[in-house]
């Protein structure tokens, strides 16, 4: 098989997962299978939860800012079905119902790699991280006697709605992007209640998170890979404008980003 043009130009491989671990990791398998250079620099982002898509995106941005010739391949693999456990505990039942498997990949680079970009493309404007002052024990992921154990309390949607407005406004102020420039909303579909509360917290009209709701209905919550599925759908929307994305994870942590979309 003839290698794709981008394969010989990848300088960094950033992988992410919170549903398993091996050593050596799947980054090594990817490097060998794709025929990437053995000098490619590898970094694995582990156990950051659903917001890890923002973590890898921020890391790729930092790499490219330090070296404009860099081309970063991001790969997320989440196999949540490995951790399904039969239980009458409502929190475990909810987790079993909403989580699913997914894999996604993206190339991130500067304008030097413009010829590799799939159109329409998204351009990162800014990103931010916000650790909520409460909620440390409301979303947890630990290793028990029979595999991973996830706790997802009923307080999570309310806590996220409580602190989402300040995180959102802070990112707008830091980047200088006006709210009325935002045309697309990439809120991580962690569950129906999270989307309802996020819609209210962001002051959106009913249906403002329609793409996220449809993704949750068709694919479930694929943990950290979900962001990339959502951004790909937004990428093909005809209207140009700014994209606001946010995701949530253990901590509680709220990660967010602003991207520009030239329109399909």
N, C-alpha and C positions, 0 to 999 in steps of 0.2 A: 504494500500500500504506500502510495506517495505521500510524504509528510505534508501537512498543511503549512502555508507560508509562515504562520505565527509560531510554529513549534520550535524552529531554530532561533527565534528571537526572544523567547521567554527567559527572563533573568531571575525571576523570583516565583516560587510556588508557595501560596498561602492556603492551608487547608483548615477546615473546621468541622467539629462534630461534638455532640454531648451525649451520644447514645452508645458509646463503646470506646475501647482503646486497645491497641496492640503495639508492640515494639519489635521490629520497626513498624512504623505506621503506614497507613494507606498512601501517604505522600510518596514513599519510596516505590510502591507498586505503580503509582501514577507516572512518576518520573521515568521508570523503565519502560512501561507500556507505551507511553507517548513518544518515547525516543528523545526526551529532553536532554540537554547537556548535563553531564555529571557535576558541573560547576554551578548549576542552578541553586540559589539559596532557598532553603526550605524553612517555613515556620508553621507550626500547628497551633491553632487556637482551640483549646479544649474546655468543655464544660462551662461555657458562657451562657448557654441557654438560647432562647428564641431571638435575642438581640445580637447574636454573634455575627450576623450579616453586616451589621453596622461596624462591628469591631474589625472585621477583615477589610471592609471598604476604607475605614480610616487608616488602617495599617498600609494598605496599598497606596493611598494618597500620600502618606508620609514618605514612603519609599520613592515614589515618583517625583516628589518635591525635592528630595535630596539628590536624585539622579534622574534627570529628564529622559535619559536613554533607556531607563528601566521599563520592562514590560512584565506586569504581574498577572499570573494566572491564579484566580481564586476558585477553590473547589470546596463545596459543602456536601457532606453526606450525613443524613440522619435516618436511622433505622429504629424509630420509636416502637415499632411492633415487637421488637426483641424484648421489650420490658413490660408487655401486657401481663397483668396478674389478676387472677380471679379473687374478688374480695367484695364484701358488703360495705366497705368503707366508702361513703359518698364521694370523697375526694379522689380516691383511686378509680371509682366508676366513671367520674367525669373525665379524668385523664385518659382512661381507656377509650372513651367515646370520641374525644376531639383530636387526639394525636395520631399522626400517620407518618409514612415513610416518604422521603424525597431526596433528590440530589440535584445540584445546580452548579453551574460554572460560569465565570465571567472573566474577560480580559480587561485590565485597567492599565492605561498608559497615557503619556502626554501626547501632544499634537505630532510628535515625531513618528507616531505609529498610526496616524490618521488613515493610512491606506488599508489598515486591517479592520477598521471599525465597521460594524454592521449598522446599516441605517434603518430606522432612525436611532441615533445614539443619545445617551444621557451624559451630562457633564456635572461633576460634583462641585457644588458651590461652597459648602461648609458642613460641618458635623459637630455634634456635641454629646457629652455624656452627663447624666444626672443621677446620682445615687439618692434615692428617696430617704428622708429622715426617719422613716418607720417602715415596717414590713419585712424585716430580715427573715422572719420565720414563716411568712405567708406563702412563699414559693421556694421550695427547697428540692434538692436532687442529691440523694445520698445512696451509699451502698449498704444494703441490708444482707440478711442471711440468705435470701433467695433472689438476689439480683438488685438492680437499682430500684429505689423507692422515691417516688415523686409526691410532694405535697403541694396542692394548689387550693388555697383557702378561698372561701366565698368573699373575703375582704378585698381580694386583688383588684377586681374591676373598680371598686369604690376608691381605693387608694390611688390607682392610676388616674382616674378622673379628677381626683383632688389635686394632684401635682402636675398633670399634663399641661394645664394652661401656663404655669410659670416657666416650665421647661421650654414650651413652644415660643413664648414671648422672648425669652433669653436668647434663643437661637436666632430669631429674627433681628434682634438688636445687635448681636455679635456680627452678623453677616450683612446688615443693612438692607435686607430684603423686605419690602413692604408686604403686608398680608394680602393685599388685593392682587399681588402678582402670582399667588399660588392658584394653580388650576387643577392640580391633581393631588390626591391624598393617598399615600401608601402606608396606612396604619396596619401593623401586624395583626392579622385576624386570630388572636389568641382564643377567641370564643365569642359567642353571640353577645354576652353581657359586656364584654370588653369593648366591642364595637359600638354598642348602644351608648355606653358611657363616654367613650372617646368622641363620638359624634356630638354629644351634648357639650362636652368640655371644650371642644374646638369651635363650637358655635356653628356647626354645619347644618344645612337643611336636611330633612329626611331623604335618604338615598345618596347622601354625600360620600358614603363609603361603600357604594354598590359593588365596585370591583373586588374589594376585600371580602365582602359578604359572599359573593359568588365563588371566590377562590376557596373560602372556608367550606362552602356547600359542596364543591366539586372535588377538593383535594384534602380537606381537613387542615389541621395545624401541623405543618411539617417542620416545626421548630425553626432552626436558623436558615433553612433553605427557603422558607416561605417568602422572605423579602425579595429574593431574586425572581421568583415566579411572579410576584406582584409588580415589580419594576418592569419585567418583560411585557406584561399586559399593558401597563401604562405607556410603555415605549411605542406601542402601536396605536395609541389613541391619536386622533387627528389634531386636537387642539394643542397649540404650543403654550408654554408657560413653565412656571416653577413647580417642582414636585416636592411636597413635604412628606417625609417618611419617618416613622418611629416604631420602635419595638421594645418589648419589655422582657425582663428576665430576673433570675434570682438576685436578691439584694435588699429590696427591690431596686432594679436598675432600669432607667429609661434612656435609651439611646435614640438619637434622631439625626436626620440629615436633610439637606436641601440640594436638589439637583435641577438643572435646566433641561427642558425638553423642547427641541426645535419644532416638533410637530411631525406627524406621519404624512 
